[in-house]
Amino acid sequence: MQSEYERQLDARAAALATVCVHAGDARDAGGSLCRPLDVPIVLSSAFGFASADEAAGAFKGENDAYIYGRWGNPTVEALEAKVAALEGTETACATASGMAAVSGAVLALCAQGEHIVAPRSMYAESARLLRERLPRLGIETTFVDATEPGAYERALRPTTRLLYIETPANPNLAIADIRAVVALARARGIATIADNTFATPFAQNPSALGVDVVVHSMTKALAGHGDVIAGCVCGTRETIARIRDVVVKGFGGVLSPLSAFLVARGLRTFALRQRQQCASAAILASRLATHPRVAVVHHPSLPSHPGHDLAREQMQAFGALLSFELAGPRAIDAGKRVLEGVRTVTHAVSLGDVRSLLVHPASTTHSTMPPEARAAANIADGLLRLSVGIESTEDLWIDLERALAR
Ligand SMILES: *Cc1c(COP(=O)(O)O)cnc(C)c1O
């Protein structure tokens, strides 16, 4: 029997599957008898000009002739078209990594003396950017509990230029109200950025809710196979041109055509993978929630999750990531035994992969965060984060049960 949620996931997969396969397809090869179905991997640092006028026109932006790989490459552009189609934005700019996308988008939108409001619970390297690196450039950030209504508003200053959103949050899956943050920003002419890596465009399209710039680590669920590092920024032509100029042309965070090809290949099965991963995650979350060794499970599919209703309003699916805390006084040691006891699940960082991945954030991904900041962000020392892959749901459950029994 299919559950209502599985029917919803099928409908979402049906809505995206064709876009995943075909968006950004090879253009007609112009009379050649060789017509590759994929855009070729164009490994050329510079591109030839047909005439002096064409060269001059290319530099003035009067024609589309390619000039130099850091300014544009057909393989990378095909990928950008696919991602923009999935996020429903006018355009997208691929970057060398997710962090190139995050740092570049922030630096393109903010200048010295300006202020940012960001969630306390966010990707740890993004938090370091805002907490440690940007203050040296005169850009300050106030961190807020993004789940608390009014928190962004109370943190506003006359110099606030950017409201940064990351929902569901890493690693505790807290849900922030995207529409409320957007309404606040729009009323004051402030920009919004949403890191949509955790949700993926399968589960959430922040631009449809009014967010200006959507950033991704394509390393994760978009590429999906754990074999590439890549990022992207999605939004209007005007904003993305500005960000591309800073991140890619200026700072050099360009994505290699080989990496772009791998991400585009991974994206062809994105909707199918997410359908399976989201379905398994909801099943595993509900089973873990009743397991005697587990104290609490964080997944927005659970009616007990504080963000459940909000997630139903603003998301098309509840995502493939969950986290859980073990019961008992020595939860950290118990967590280590689970990490070392899994066999089908892999003990490794990253997420969104075809393989299920399990990590202990407090000692690994979030170890750079001061303990007080971790506590304030509600990241318990015994918390384990599971990114559910495409293995059989039952094989995953058998593995988790066995590891929990240790
Ligand atoms: C992984 C990740 C990043 C950084 O991406 P890289 O590709 O590793 O540079 C940023 N935000 C989130 C939410 C991530 O999971």
The ligand as an ORCA input file, in Angstrom:
! r2SCAN-3c Opt
* xyz 0 1
  C      28.533     21.007      1.799
  C      27.784     22.250      2.049
  C      28.312     23.500      1.709
  C      29.693     23.660      1.126
  O      29.839     23.006     -0.112
  P      31.223     22.480     -0.709
  O      30.829     21.968     -2.049
  O      31.746     21.436      0.211
  O      32.140     23.647     -0.778
  C      27.540     24.624      1.944
  N      26.316     24.536      2.516
  C      25.781     23.352      2.872
  C      24.435     23.318      3.505
  C      26.482     22.173      2.651
  O      25.951     21.008      3.019
*
